[in-house]
Amino acid sequence: MKKGLFGMIMLLSLMLVLSACGASRVEPKEAGEITVNSIVYNKDTDKIKDVYGEDGSDFEKEFEKSFKESFITTFTASFSSDVNIDKEVDTFYNALRKQVNEKTSYTTKVTNDDKESPEIQ
């Protein structure tokens, strides 16, 4: 699970670097918060376009699909053949999203406010 979280953090970092390429600049702290809210909490997806220039309406669907495909690929050998893996992964994903929404929080801090390559933690 920690590897998945680390992967998400790396993805966020890459996305934040790319966000600096847009015509109108969203402040790094705000861009980070919008990104985390969209990926982790399925909130602020309507603001994704401001940060990345692309519509964020399908963001959650794409994230869910990617998460489930990765999970199934990684753990298929762990399931017995009589288990409906899609149903089990759906149940797990929904429980995970619920726990994340109820029990997690985060803070952002701008560590480099460079106009070309801003960085946040």
C-alpha positions as CSV (number, residue, x, y, z in Angstrom):
1,M,0.0,0.0,0.0
2,K,2.9,2.3,0.7
3,K,4.2,1.7,-2.8
4,G,0.9,2.9,-4.2
5,L,0.9,6.0,-2.1
6,F,4.5,6.7,-3.1
7,G,3.5,6.2,-6.7
8,M,0.6,8.7,-6.3
9,I,3.0,11.2,-4.7
10,M,5.4,10.9,-7.6
11,L,2.5,11.3,-10.1
12,L,1.4,14.4,-8.3
13,S,4.9,15.8,-8.4
14,L,5.1,15.2,-12.2
15,M,1.6,16.7,-12.7
16,L,2.6,19.8,-10.7
17,V,5.7,20.3,-12.8
18,L,3.6,20.0,-16.0
19,S,1.0,22.4,-14.6
20,A,3.5,25.2,-14.9
21,C,3.3,25.0,-18.7
22,G,-0.2,26.4,-18.9
23,A,-1.0,29.9,-20.2
24,S,-2.6,31.2,-17.0
25,R,-0.7,30.1,-14.0
26,V,-2.4,28.5,-11.0
27,E,-0.4,29.1,-7.9
28,P,1.6,26.0,-6.9
29,K,-0.1,25.5,-3.5
30,E,-3.6,25.7,-5.1
31,A,-2.6,23.4,-8.0
32,G,-1.3,20.8,-5.5
33,E,-4.5,21.0,-3.4
34,I,-6.7,20.7,-6.5
35,T,-4.7,17.7,-7.7
36,V,-4.7,15.9,-4.4
37,N,-8.4,16.7,-3.9
38,S,-9.2,15.3,-7.3
39,I,-7.1,12.2,-7.0
40,V,-7.6,11.3,-3.4
41,Y,-11.0,12.7,-2.5
42,N,-12.8,13.0,-5.8
43,K,-13.4,16.7,-5.2
44,D,-12.4,19.8,-7.2
45,T,-12.5,17.8,-10.5
46,D,-14.2,20.8,-12.0
47,K,-11.0,22.8,-11.4
48,I,-8.6,20.4,-13.1
49,K,-9.0,22.3,-16.4
50,D,-7.6,25.4,-14.7
51,V,-4.5,23.5,-13.7
52,Y,-3.9,21.1,-16.6
53,G,-5.9,22.5,-19.4
54,E,-8.0,19.4,-19.7
55,D,-11.5,18.5,-18.5
56,G,-11.5,16.7,-15.2
57,S,-15.0,15.3,-15.4
58,D,-13.7,11.7,-16.2
59,F,-10.8,12.0,-13.8
60,E,-12.4,9.8,-11.1
61,K,-13.5,7.2,-13.6
62,E,-10.0,7.0,-15.2
63,F,-8.4,6.8,-11.7
64,E,-10.7,4.1,-10.6
65,K,-10.2,2.0,-13.7
66,S,-6.4,2.4,-13.5
67,F,-6.4,1.5,-9.8
68,K,-8.5,-1.6,-10.3
69,E,-6.6,-2.8,-13.3
70,S,-3.3,-2.4,-11.4
71,F,-4.7,-4.1,-8.3
72,I,-6.1,-7.1,-10.3
73,T,-2.8,-7.5,-12.2
74,T,-0.8,-7.4,-9.0
75,F,-3.0,-9.7,-6.9
76,T,-4.7,-12.1,-9.4
77,A,-2.6,-15.0,-8.2
78,S,-3.8,-14.4,-4.6
79,F,-7.4,-15.1,-5.4
80,S,-8.9,-18.6,-5.8
81,S,-10.5,-19.3,-9.1
82,D,-14.0,-19.5,-7.6
83,V,-13.9,-15.8,-6.4
84,N,-15.4,-13.1,-8.5
85,I,-12.3,-10.9,-8.6
86,D,-14.1,-7.9,-10.1
87,K,-16.7,-7.9,-7.4
88,E,-14.1,-8.3,-4.7
89,V,-11.9,-5.4,-6.1
90,D,-15.0,-3.2,-6.4
91,T,-15.9,-3.9,-2.8
92,F,-12.3,-3.2,-1.7
93,Y,-12.1,0.0,-3.8
94,N,-15.3,1.4,-2.4
95,A,-14.2,0.6,1.2
96,L,-10.8,2.2,0.6
97,R,-12.3,5.4,-0.9
98,K,-14.7,5.6,2.1
99,Q,-11.9,5.3,4.6
100,V,-9.7,7.7,2.8
101,N,-12.5,10.3,2.7
102,E,-13.3,9.9,6.3
103,K,-9.9,9.4,8.0
104,T,-7.2,11.2,6.0
105,S,-6.1,14.7,5.7
106,Y,-3.1,16.5,4.2
107,T,-1.3,19.8,4.2
108,T,0.6,21.5,1.4
109,K,3.8,23.5,1.5
110,V,5.5,25.3,-1.4
111,T,9.2,24.3,-1.3
112,N,10.2,26.0,-4.6
113,D,8.0,28.8,-6.1
114,D,10.1,28.9,-9.3
115,K,7.9,30.1,-12.2
116,E,9.2,27.3,-14.5
117,S,9.3,24.3,-12.1
118,P,7.4,25.0,-8.9
119,E,7.5,22.2,-6.2
120,I,5.3,21.5,-3.3
121,Q,5.3,18.9,-0.5
